[in-house]
Amino acid sequence: MRWLLTSWGSQGDLHPFLALGRGLVVRGHGVTLVGHPEWRAETERAGLRFVSTGEPLREDLIQKYPEVLSMKWGGLVSLHTLVHRAIAPGFAGVLAALRAEAPQHDAMLAHHFTFPAPMAAELSGIPWGTISLAPGVVPSAYALPGSHFGRTRSGVSGRTWNRFVWFMGQRITRRVVDPVVNRLRREQGLKPIRDAVFEAHSSLLNLQLYSEHFAPRPPDWSREKRLTGFCFYDPPGATLPREVEKFLASGEPPVLVTLGSTAVQIPGRLYESAAEALEGLGLRGILLIGPEKNRPAHLPETILATAYAPYGLLMPRVRAVVHQCGIGTLSHTLRAGVPSLACPFAFDQPNNARRIEALGVAEVTLPQRRSARELRQALEKLLSGRAPEKAKRLGEAIRAEDGVARACEILEETFAATG
């Protein structure tokens, strides 16, 4: 079969699609990925055909609009900024690219935030499925939305509360997102939809590319929602930087501090606070700081700061990870079997953080509580408790899964009759 894949977002949103695409190619399928022009080189290195959406460059998006990572008004400010400043400007290009490619493909798989994808499927008649990368984007009475910092409640009264939170969240997102999406639909002669964020998923298949050990399937989900396991992408030929290898070999396993590819653009004082906390505890550390401007002014010899290192190679060699809980970073942490100090910012990160906290493999710090003293206390609690042992066992379970193979099996089974 010929598969048309399309994603939107950060590296954490791209990499599972690359893993899935490579898996399909190995099984004899043809694969094209439609995405942001900045993804061309990495997609082609992965061996996949790439088609650009022609969207505007995002180089300075986070610096220009830091409210993208704001949790003001329960994440409403973040969502409004994300949709109007980052997503909507590229709608026409995404839709045009998908419509042009659809006739040459048998089925389409789309990230749940690629809003033009359902339009392309409707206009071209191509069968399609939705892909969700984190559990906080599909409503359930057994969980809370991704951007909610609260803990999920249980029991009859708890599920009633969870439903209420979802109801209010969906009501707000409909007001923010639906008018923008429906404007494009009207231009294409299509009827308006309701709840473009949480309900406009494919009725044929909604693949959840994460492990049931991280987030079990809720009993109130409909049948088309299928869990596969994490789909890990390890770049071919990747190696650790020489300075990182040298540092790792020079002493005890360090604590890794990383903020992924989005939060790293506006980290505040988190790197400085983390470095001070590690020094105070007498722990070695590696800071993946991204832009050089994030380098702390004071770093002892026991802490190395470097721009980036491949997670799949680095995380199995560290003692713990301080991170933002984006699903890409989080999945590698779980696979490595190391505990987390979760520092969520926005999007699905708060819910992801609460989930690993409930599993006993993490401590969670809220945005307003990340001073050096508070990070030090949280790290001390994390490393002295049972989290390292629980994380090790969880890592073994996740490494035993093959999310890519399972996803491919489900896709072949679901779309065989439509090809």
ZALUMVEX-859498 format. One record per residue (C-alpha): residue in three letters; residue number from 1; x, y, z. Coordinates in nm, 3 decimals. Layout:
REM ZALUMVEX-859498
<"Ala"; NUM; <X; Y; Z>>
...
END
This chain:
REM ZALUMVEX-859498
<"Met"; 1; <0.000; 0.000; 0.000>>
<"Arg"; 2; <0.096; 0.365; -0.039>>
<"Trp"; 3; <0.069; 0.563; 0.284>>
<"Leu"; 4; <0.043; 0.941; 0.318>>
<"Leu"; 5; <0.163; 1.059; 0.661>>
<"Thr"; 6; <0.130; 1.411; 0.796>>
<"Ser"; 7; <0.226; 1.560; 1.132>>
<"Trp"; 8; <0.251; 1.899; 1.298>>
<"Gly"; 9; <0.448; 2.032; 1.594>>
<"Ser"; 10; <0.792; 1.974; 1.744>>
<"Gln"; 11; <1.056; 1.704; 1.699>>
<"Gly"; 12; <0.858; 1.497; 1.948>>
<"Asp"; 13; <0.567; 1.505; 1.702>>
<"Leu"; 14; <0.782; 1.422; 1.400>>
<"His"; 15; <0.989; 1.133; 1.533>>
<"Pro"; 16; <0.707; 0.881; 1.597>>
<"Phe"; 17; <0.591; 0.941; 1.237>>
<"Leu"; 18; <0.943; 0.874; 1.111>>
<"Ala"; 19; <0.955; 0.553; 1.315>>
<"Leu"; 20; <0.617; 0.444; 1.183>>
<"Gly"; 21; <0.709; 0.536; 0.826>>
<"Arg"; 22; <1.033; 0.337; 0.843>>
<"Gly"; 23; <0.840; 0.042; 0.984>>
<"Leu"; 24; <0.594; 0.050; 0.695>>
<"Val"; 25; <0.877; 0.072; 0.440>>
<"Val"; 26; <1.046; -0.235; 0.591>>
<"Arg"; 27; <0.717; -0.422; 0.545>>
<"Gly"; 28; <0.711; -0.337; 0.175>>
<"His"; 29; <0.486; -0.028; 0.174>>
<"Gly"; 30; <0.543; 0.307; 0.008>>
<"Val"; 31; <0.548; 0.610; 0.238>>
<"Thr"; 32; <0.533; 0.987; 0.188>>
<"Leu"; 33; <0.547; 1.234; 0.476>>
<"Val"; 34; <0.391; 1.578; 0.430>>
<"Gly"; 35; <0.525; 1.827; 0.681>>
<"His"; 36; <0.693; 2.151; 0.771>>
<"Pro"; 37; <0.979; 2.248; 0.537>>
<"Glu"; 38; <1.227; 2.237; 0.829>>
<"Trp"; 39; <1.169; 1.859; 0.849>>
<"Arg"; 40; <1.292; 1.776; 0.499>>
<"Ala"; 41; <1.652; 1.681; 0.581>>
<"Glu"; 42; <1.566; 1.459; 0.878>>
<"Thr"; 43; <1.279; 1.288; 0.696>>
<"Glu"; 44; <1.493; 1.210; 0.394>>
<"Arg"; 45; <1.775; 1.081; 0.619>>
<"Ala"; 46; <1.517; 0.841; 0.760>>
<"Gly"; 47; <1.464; 0.708; 0.407>>
<"Leu"; 48; <1.117; 0.853; 0.352>>
<"Arg"; 49; <0.986; 1.061; 0.065>>
<"Phe"; 50; <0.912; 1.416; 0.182>>
<"Val"; 51; <0.668; 1.680; 0.059>>
<"Ser"; 52; <0.682; 2.030; 0.207>>
<"Thr"; 53; <0.370; 2.216; 0.322>>
<"Gly"; 54; <0.542; 2.546; 0.250>>
<"Glu"; 55; <0.450; 2.677; 0.595>>
<"Pro"; 56; <0.628; 2.984; 0.737>>
<"Leu"; 57; <0.952; 2.914; 0.925>>
<"Arg"; 58; <0.913; 2.873; 1.302>>
<"Glu"; 59; <1.265; 2.977; 1.398>>
<"Asp"; 60; <1.163; 3.260; 1.631>>
<"Leu"; 61; <0.806; 3.154; 1.710>>
<"Ile"; 62; <0.856; 3.080; 2.080>>
<"Gln"; 63; <1.073; 3.386; 2.143>>
<"Lys"; 64; <0.826; 3.607; 1.956>>
<"Tyr"; 65; <0.518; 3.457; 2.119>>
<"Pro"; 66; <0.627; 3.317; 2.459>>
<"Glu"; 67; <0.260; 3.295; 2.559>>
<"Val"; 68; <0.253; 2.971; 2.356>>
<"Leu"; 69; <0.391; 2.811; 2.674>>
<"Ser"; 70; <0.166; 3.009; 2.908>>
<"Met"; 71; <-0.075; 2.827; 3.139>>
<"Lys"; 72; <-0.279; 3.144; 3.196>>
<"Trp"; 73; <-0.653; 3.077; 3.198>>
<"Gly"; 74; <-0.592; 2.702; 3.214>>
<"Gly"; 75; <-0.396; 2.694; 2.890>>
<"Leu"; 76; <-0.648; 2.902; 2.691>>
<"Val"; 77; <-0.392; 3.174; 2.616>>
<"Ser"; 78; <-0.147; 2.907; 2.495>>
<"Leu"; 79; <-0.404; 2.744; 2.269>>
<"His"; 80; <-0.525; 3.073; 2.122>>
<"Thr"; 81; <-0.167; 3.181; 2.043>>
<"Leu"; 82; <-0.072; 2.841; 1.903>>
<"Val"; 83; <-0.371; 2.825; 1.669>>
<"His"; 84; <-0.368; 3.185; 1.548>>
<"Arg"; 85; <0.009; 3.245; 1.531>>
<"Ala"; 86; <0.152; 2.904; 1.444>>
<"Ile"; 87; <-0.110; 2.671; 1.296>>
<"Ala"; 88; <-0.364; 2.878; 1.101>>
<"Pro"; 89; <-0.105; 3.065; 0.889>>
<"Gly"; 90; <-0.007; 2.733; 0.734>>
<"Phe"; 91; <-0.357; 2.592; 0.675>>
<"Ala"; 92; <-0.369; 2.664; 0.302>>
<"Gly"; 93; <-0.027; 2.515; 0.235>>
<"Val"; 94; <-0.100; 2.198; 0.435>>
<"Leu"; 95; <-0.434; 2.145; 0.263>>
<"Ala"; 96; <-0.288; 2.205; -0.084>>
<"Ala"; 97; <-0.001; 1.960; -0.025>>
<"Leu"; 98; <-0.231; 1.688; 0.108>>
<"Arg"; 99; <-0.484; 1.727; -0.172>>
<"Ala"; 100; <-0.209; 1.711; -0.433>>
<"Glu"; 101; <-0.066; 1.390; -0.284>>
<"Ala"; 102; <-0.389; 1.210; -0.191>>
<"Pro"; 103; <-0.466; 1.067; -0.538>>
<"Gln"; 104; <-0.129; 0.887; -0.544>>
<"His"; 105; <-0.187; 0.718; -0.206>>
<"Asp"; 106; <-0.417; 0.452; -0.065>>
<"Ala"; 107; <-0.461; 0.589; 0.288>>
<"Met"; 108; <-0.367; 0.888; 0.502>>
<"Leu"; 109; <-0.252; 0.902; 0.865>>
<"Ala"; 110; <-0.270; 1.243; 1.033>>
<"His"; 111; <-0.154; 1.396; 1.362>>
<"His"; 112; <-0.463; 1.505; 1.556>>
<"Phe"; 113; <-0.353; 1.871; 1.536>>
<"Thr"; 114; <-0.320; 1.869; 1.155>>
<"Phe"; 115; <-0.661; 2.030; 1.113>>
<"Pro"; 116; <-0.665; 2.043; 0.730>>
<"Ala"; 117; <-0.619; 1.662; 0.710>>
<"Pro"; 118; <-0.989; 1.572; 0.761>>
<"Met"; 119; <-1.074; 1.826; 0.489>>
<"Ala"; 120; <-0.824; 1.669; 0.249>>
<"Ala"; 121; <-0.970; 1.325; 0.319>>
<"Glu"; 122; <-1.326; 1.450; 0.266>>
<"Leu"; 123; <-1.243; 1.633; -0.056>>
<"Ser"; 124; <-1.033; 1.353; -0.208>>
<"Gly"; 125; <-1.219; 1.050; -0.076>>
<"Ile"; 126; <-0.902; 0.894; 0.066>>
<"Pro"; 127; <-0.956; 0.672; 0.376>>
<"Trp"; 128; <-0.776; 0.813; 0.676>>
<"Gly"; 129; <-0.684; 0.758; 1.038>>
<"Thr"; 130; <-0.591; 0.988; 1.324>>
<"Ile"; 131; <-0.273; 0.952; 1.527>>
<"Ser"; 132; <-0.255; 1.069; 1.888>>
<"Leu"; 133; <0.083; 1.077; 2.060>>
<"Ala"; 134; <-0.029; 1.141; 2.420>>
<"Pro"; 135; <-0.335; 1.032; 2.621>>
<"Gly"; 136; <-0.449; 1.381; 2.723>>
<"Val"; 137; <-0.595; 1.465; 2.382>>
<"Val"; 138; <-0.881; 1.212; 2.374>>
<"Pro"; 139; <-1.171; 1.270; 2.618>>
<"Ser"; 140; <-1.238; 1.013; 2.889>>
<"Ala"; 141; <-1.411; 1.016; 3.227>>
<"Tyr"; 142; <-1.111; 0.821; 3.357>>
<"Ala"; 143; <-0.854; 1.093; 3.287>>
<"Leu"; 144; <-0.803; 1.469; 3.264>>
<"Pro"; 145; <-0.711; 1.682; 2.960>>
<"Gly"; 146; <-0.344; 1.712; 2.874>>
<"Ser"; 147; <-0.301; 2.074; 2.983>>
<"His"; 148; <-0.461; 2.026; 3.327>>
<"Phe"; 149; <-0.218; 2.027; 3.622>>
<"Gly"; 150; <-0.458; 1.844; 3.854>>
<"Arg"; 151; <-0.456; 1.477; 3.950>>
<"Thr"; 152; <-0.715; 1.250; 3.790>>
<"Arg"; 153; <-0.988; 1.148; 4.033>>
<"Ser"; 154; <-1.134; 0.798; 4.065>>
<"Gly"; 155; <-1.466; 0.648; 4.167>>
<"Val"; 156; <-1.812; 0.762; 4.058>>
<"Ser"; 157; <-1.777; 1.114; 4.199>>
<"Gly"; 158; <-1.423; 1.141; 4.061>>
<"Arg"; 159; <-1.533; 1.045; 3.710>>
<"Thr"; 160; <-1.811; 1.303; 3.734>>
<"Trp"; 161; <-1.549; 1.566; 3.814>>
<"Asn"; 162; <-1.324; 1.449; 3.530>>
<"Arg"; 163; <-1.618; 1.476; 3.286>>
<"Phe"; 164; <-1.690; 1.828; 3.406>>
<"Val"; 165; <-1.328; 1.934; 3.347>>
<"Trp"; 166; <-1.344; 1.789; 2.997>>
<"Phe"; 167; <-1.679; 1.959; 2.932>>
<"Met"; 168; <-1.544; 2.298; 3.028>>
<"Gly"; 169; <-1.221; 2.243; 2.836>>
<"Gln"; 170; <-1.403; 2.136; 2.521>>
<"Arg"; 171; <-1.643; 2.427; 2.548>>
<"Ile"; 172; <-1.352; 2.671; 2.559>>
<"Thr"; 173; <-1.148; 2.508; 2.281>>
<"Arg"; 174; <-1.450; 2.503; 2.051>>
<"Arg"; 175; <-1.475; 2.879; 2.085>>
<"Val"; 176; <-1.104; 2.923; 2.006>>
<"Val"; 177; <-1.042; 2.668; 1.733>>
<"Asp"; 178; <-1.369; 2.586; 1.555>>
<"Pro"; 179; <-1.419; 2.930; 1.393>>
<"Val"; 180; <-1.069; 2.918; 1.242>>
<"Val"; 181; <-1.109; 2.563; 1.109>>
<"Asn"; 182; <-1.464; 2.619; 0.982>>
<"Arg"; 183; <-1.359; 2.931; 0.794>>
<"Leu"; 184; <-1.130; 2.713; 0.581>>
<"Arg"; 185; <-1.399; 2.447; 0.548>>
<"Arg"; 186; <-1.647; 2.703; 0.415>>
<"Glu"; 187; <-1.391; 2.820; 0.160>>
<"Gln"; 188; <-1.370; 2.459; 0.038>>
<"Gly"; 189; <-1.748; 2.418; 0.024>>
<"Leu"; 190; <-1.755; 2.185; 0.327>>
<"Lys"; 191; <-2.001; 2.183; 0.616>>
<"Pro"; 192; <-1.878; 2.314; 0.953>>
<"Ile"; 193; <-1.769; 2.071; 1.225>>
<"Arg"; 194; <-1.796; 2.083; 1.603>>
<"Asp"; 195; <-1.497; 2.042; 1.835>>
<"Ala"; 196; <-1.207; 2.032; 1.590>>
<"Val"; 197; <-0.956; 1.959; 1.868>>
<"Phe"; 198; <-1.112; 1.669; 2.056>>
<"Glu"; 199; <-1.389; 1.515; 1.846>>
<"Ala"; 200; <-1.292; 1.554; 1.478>>
<"His"; 201; <-1.090; 1.232; 1.475>>
<"Ser"; 202; <-1.124; 0.955; 1.219>>
<"Ser"; 203; <-1.413; 0.719; 1.289>>
<"Leu"; 204; <-1.218; 0.440; 1.117>>
<"Leu"; 205; <-0.902; 0.441; 1.332>>
<"Asn"; 206; <-0.743; 0.656; 1.602>>
<"Leu"; 207; <-0.400; 0.512; 1.678>>
<"Gln"; 208; <-0.256; 0.595; 2.019>>
<"Leu"; 209; <0.122; 0.571; 1.984>>
<"Tyr"; 210; <0.213; 0.514; 2.348>>
<"Ser"; 211; <0.243; 0.228; 2.592>>
<"Glu"; 212; <-0.041; 0.085; 2.797>>
<"His"; 213; <0.211; 0.066; 3.082>>
<"Phe"; 214; <0.220; 0.447; 3.072>>
<"Ala"; 215; <-0.152; 0.505; 3.008>>
<"Pro"; 216; <-0.394; 0.209; 3.002>>
<"Arg"; 217; <-0.684; 0.222; 2.758>>
<"Pro"; 218; <-0.989; 0.376; 2.937>>
<"Pro"; 219; <-1.300; 0.157; 2.937>>
<"Asp"; 220; <-1.520; 0.435; 2.794>>
<"Trp"; 221; <-1.329; 0.475; 2.466>>
<"Ser"; 222; <-1.490; 0.371; 2.137>>
<"Arg"; 223; <-1.355; 0.075; 1.939>>
<"Glu"; 224; <-1.152; 0.267; 1.679>>
<"Lys"; 225; <-0.910; 0.393; 1.945>>
<"Arg"; 226; <-0.619; 0.146; 1.954>>
<"Leu"; 227; <-0.301; 0.152; 2.165>>
<"Thr"; 228; <0.023; 0.037; 2.005>>
<"Gly"; 229; <0.313; 0.114; 2.238>>
<"Phe"; 230; <0.566; 0.395; 2.190>>
<"Cys"; 231; <0.713; 0.431; 1.841>>
<"Phe"; 232; <1.076; 0.523; 1.907>>
<"Tyr"; 233; <1.289; 0.686; 1.641>>
<"Asp"; 234; <1.664; 0.659; 1.684>>
<"Pro"; 235; <1.836; 0.857; 1.403>>
<"Pro"; 236; <2.051; 0.628; 1.187>>
<"Gly"; 237; <2.422; 0.673; 1.245>>
<"Ala"; 238; <2.374; 0.891; 1.555>>
<"Thr"; 239; <2.660; 0.911; 1.806>>
<"Leu"; 240; <2.717; 1.096; 2.130>>
<"Pro"; 241; <2.933; 1.411; 2.111>>
<"Arg"; 242; <3.293; 1.343; 2.211>>
<"Glu"; 243; <3.273; 1.577; 2.512>>
<"Val"; 244; <2.966; 1.389; 2.639>>
<"Glu"; 245; <3.136; 1.049; 2.603>>
<"Lys"; 246; <3.440; 1.180; 2.787>>
<"Phe"; 247; <3.228; 1.322; 3.068>>
<"Leu"; 248; <3.027; 1.002; 3.109>>
<"Ala"; 249; <3.345; 0.799; 3.136>>
<"Ser"; 250; <3.495; 1.026; 3.400>>
<"Gly"; 251; <3.269; 0.947; 3.695>>
<"Glu"; 252; <2.935; 0.830; 3.831>>
<"Pro"; 253; <2.623; 0.844; 3.609>>
<"Pro"; 254; <2.501; 1.205; 3.600>>
<"Val"; 255; <2.155; 1.358; 3.623>>
<"Leu"; 256; <2.038; 1.480; 3.283>>
<"Val"; 257; <1.854; 1.811; 3.247>>
<"Thr"; 258; <1.670; 1.869; 2.918>>
<"Leu"; 259; <1.373; 2.072; 2.797>>
<"Gly"; 260; <1.308; 1.909; 2.461>>
<"Ser"; 261; <1.290; 2.120; 2.146>>
<"Thr"; 262; <1.020; 2.372; 2.246>>
<"Ala"; 263; <1.046; 2.469; 2.614>>
<"Val"; 264; <1.423; 2.498; 2.566>>
<"Gln"; 265; <1.357; 2.819; 2.372>>
<"Ile"; 266; <1.233; 3.001; 2.686>>
<"Pro"; 267; <1.356; 2.801; 2.987>>
<"Gly"; 268; <1.354; 3.087; 3.236>>
<"Arg"; 269; <1.603; 3.012; 3.515>>
<"Leu"; 270; <1.549; 2.636; 3.516>>
<"Tyr"; 271; <1.902; 2.550; 3.397>>
<"Glu"; 272; <2.062; 2.778; 3.654>>
<"Ser"; 273; <1.841; 2.641; 3.932>>
<"Ala"; 274; <1.905; 2.281; 3.828>>
<"Ala"; 275; <2.282; 2.333; 3.817>>
<"Glu"; 276; <2.277; 2.491; 4.163>>
<"Ala"; 277; <2.063; 2.207; 4.298>>
<"Leu"; 278; <2.293; 1.939; 4.154>>
<"Glu"; 279; <2.603; 2.110; 4.291>>
<"Gly"; 280; <2.440; 2.138; 4.633>>
<"Leu"; 281; <2.364; 1.765; 4.634>>
<"Gly"; 282; <2.712; 1.673; 4.513>>
<"Leu"; 283; <2.570; 1.515; 4.195>>
<"Arg"; 284; <2.719; 1.519; 3.847>>
<"Gly"; 285; <2.500; 1.658; 3.572>>
<"Ile"; 286; <2.460; 1.706; 3.198>>
<"Leu"; 287; <2.255; 2.002; 3.076>>
<"Leu"; 288; <2.119; 1.989; 2.719>>
<"Ile"; 289; <2.082; 2.364; 2.682>>
<"Gly"; 290; <1.996; 2.408; 2.314>>
<"Pro"; 291; <2.081; 2.772; 2.227>>
<"Glu"; 292; <2.409; 2.892; 2.377>>
<"Lys"; 293; <2.226; 3.177; 2.554>>
<"Asn"; 294; <2.087; 2.916; 2.796>>
<"Arg"; 295; <2.431; 2.826; 2.934>>
<"Pro"; 296; <2.445; 2.907; 3.309>>
<"Ala"; 297; <2.709; 3.163; 3.404>>
<"His"; 298; <2.849; 2.938; 3.677>>
<"Leu"; 299; <2.914; 2.569; 3.616>>
<"Pro"; 300; <3.139; 2.352; 3.833>>
<"Glu"; 301; <3.354; 2.081; 3.672>>
<"Thr"; 302; <3.096; 1.823; 3.779>>
<"Ile"; 303; <2.836; 1.965; 3.537>>
<"Leu"; 304; <2.864; 1.963; 3.158>>
<"Ala"; 305; <2.651; 2.189; 2.938>>
<"Thr"; 306; <2.610; 2.100; 2.571>>
<"Ala"; 307; <2.360; 2.187; 2.300>>
<"Tyr"; 308; <2.214; 1.843; 2.230>>
<"Ala"; 309; <2.275; 1.469; 2.244>>
<"Pro"; 310; <2.064; 1.179; 2.112>>
<"Tyr"; 311; <1.825; 1.066; 2.385>>
<"Gly"; 312; <1.835; 0.700; 2.286>>
<"Leu"; 313; <2.210; 0.686; 2.342>>
<"Leu"; 314; <2.237; 0.917; 2.642>>
<"Met"; 315; <1.943; 0.838; 2.870>>
<"Pro"; 316; <2.035; 0.474; 2.946>>
<"Arg"; 317; <2.363; 0.607; 3.091>>
<"Val"; 318; <2.221; 0.865; 3.334>>
<"Arg"; 319; <2.088; 0.840; 3.687>>
<"Ala"; 320; <1.772; 1.048; 3.647>>
<"Val"; 321; <1.624; 1.303; 3.405>>
<"Val"; 322; <1.490; 1.651; 3.481>>
<"His"; 323; <1.259; 1.731; 3.189>>
<"Gln"; 324; <0.950; 1.910; 3.063>>
<"Cys"; 325; <0.738; 1.597; 3.006>>
<"Gly"; 326; <0.682; 1.640; 2.635>>
<"Ile"; 327; <0.579; 1.297; 2.512>>
<"Gly"; 328; <0.896; 1.249; 2.305>>
<"Thr"; 329; <1.134; 1.322; 2.592>>
<"Leu"; 330; <0.913; 1.134; 2.837>>
<"Ser"; 331; <0.897; 0.819; 2.626>>
<"His"; 332; <1.276; 0.796; 2.602>>
<"Thr"; 333; <1.305; 0.846; 2.978>>
<"Leu"; 334; <1.062; 0.561; 3.042>>
<"Arg"; 335; <1.239; 0.333; 2.794>>
<"Ala"; 336; <1.573; 0.402; 2.962>>
<"Gly"; 337; <1.430; 0.294; 3.298>>
<"Val"; 338; <1.537; 0.604; 3.490>>
<"Pro"; 339; <1.327; 0.821; 3.724>>
<"Ser"; 340; <1.209; 1.172; 3.634>>
<"Leu"; 341; <1.190; 1.511; 3.796>>
<"Ala"; 342; <0.898; 1.646; 3.592>>
<"Cys"; 343; <0.887; 2.019; 3.516>>
<"Pro"; 344; <0.584; 2.055; 3.285>>
<"Phe"; 345; <0.520; 2.381; 3.100>>
<"Ala"; 346; <0.213; 2.349; 2.874>>
<"Phe"; 347; <0.029; 2.142; 2.607>>
<"Asp"; 348; <0.003; 1.775; 2.714>>
<"Gln"; 349; <0.295; 1.802; 2.956>>
<"Pro"; 350; <0.101; 1.851; 3.284>>
<"Asn"; 351; <-0.110; 1.539; 3.234>>
<"Asn"; 352; <0.193; 1.338; 3.123>>
<"Ala"; 353; <0.372; 1.448; 3.440>>
<"Arg"; 354; <0.084; 1.347; 3.667>>
<"Arg"; 355; <0.069; 1.005; 3.502>>
<"Ile"; 356; <0.434; 0.919; 3.570>>
<"Glu"; 357; <0.394; 1.060; 3.921>>
<"Ala"; 358; <0.105; 0.818; 3.977>>
<"Leu"; 359; <0.324; 0.534; 3.850>>
<"Gly"; 360; <0.575; 0.614; 4.124>>
<"Val"; 361; <0.863; 0.696; 3.886>>
<"Ala"; 362; <0.860; 1.076; 3.915>>
<"Glu"; 363; <0.837; 1.382; 4.134>>
<"Val"; 364; <0.648; 1.681; 3.987>>
<"Thr"; 365; <0.736; 2.046; 4.032>>
<"Leu"; 366; <0.486; 2.318; 3.938>>
<"Pro"; 367; <0.602; 2.622; 3.734>>
<"Gln"; 368; <0.601; 2.856; 4.034>>
<"Arg"; 369; <0.806; 2.615; 4.247>>
<"Arg"; 370; <1.134; 2.563; 4.064>>
<"Ser"; 371; <1.393; 2.747; 4.267>>
<"Ala"; 372; <1.727; 2.578; 4.329>>
<"Arg"; 373; <1.616; 2.488; 4.681>>
<"Glu"; 374; <1.290; 2.333; 4.562>>
<"Leu"; 375; <1.456; 2.138; 4.281>>
<"Arg"; 376; <1.717; 2.014; 4.525>>
<"Gln"; 377; <1.451; 1.889; 4.766>>
<"Ala"; 378; <1.258; 1.720; 4.485>>
<"Leu"; 379; <1.570; 1.549; 4.347>>
<"Glu"; 380; <1.672; 1.430; 4.692>>
<"Lys"; 381; <1.327; 1.279; 4.745>>
<"Leu"; 382; <1.324; 1.122; 4.399>>
<"Leu"; 383; <1.661; 0.951; 4.429>>
<"Ser"; 384; <1.625; 0.834; 4.789>>
<"Gly"; 385; <1.286; 0.671; 4.741>>
<"Arg"; 386; <1.157; 0.377; 4.537>>
<"Ala"; 387; <1.133; 0.569; 4.209>>
<"Pro"; 388; <1.465; 0.438; 4.067>>
<"Glu"; 389; <1.362; 0.076; 4.130>>
<"Lys"; 390; <1.012; 0.128; 3.986>>
<"Ala"; 391; <1.149; 0.311; 3.684>>
<"Lys"; 392; <1.387; 0.024; 3.613>>
<"Arg"; 393; <1.100; -0.229; 3.613>>
<"Leu"; 394; <0.883; -0.002; 3.398>>
<"Gly"; 395; <1.166; 0.042; 3.150>>
<"Glu"; 396; <1.197; -0.336; 3.114>>
<"Ala"; 397; <0.826; -0.363; 3.033>>
<"Ile"; 398; <0.837; -0.082; 2.777>>
<"Arg"; 399; <1.150; -0.216; 2.607>>
<"Ala"; 400; <0.971; -0.550; 2.566>>
<"Glu"; 401; <0.709; -0.381; 2.345>>
<"Asp"; 402; <0.741; -0.312; 1.973>>
<"Gly"; 403; <0.511; -0.017; 1.913>>
<"Val"; 404; <0.609; 0.021; 1.547>>
<"Ala"; 405; <0.537; -0.343; 1.461>>
<"Arg"; 406; <0.204; -0.333; 1.646>>
<"Ala"; 407; <0.103; -0.007; 1.475>>
<"Cys"; 408; <0.187; -0.152; 1.133>>
<"Glu"; 409; <-0.018; -0.465; 1.205>>
<"Ile"; 410; <-0.320; -0.258; 1.305>>
<"Leu"; 411; <-0.285; -0.036; 0.997>>
<"Glu"; 412; <-0.263; -0.331; 0.760>>
<"Glu"; 413; <-0.559; -0.500; 0.925>>
<"Thr"; 414; <-0.775; -0.184; 0.927>>
<"Phe"; 415; <-0.701; -0.048; 0.581>>
<"Ala"; 416; <-0.662; -0.373; 0.382>>
<"Ala"; 417; <-1.022; -0.358; 0.261>>
<"Thr"; 418; <-0.995; 0.009; 0.165>>
<"Gly"; 419; <-0.672; -0.010; -0.040>>
END
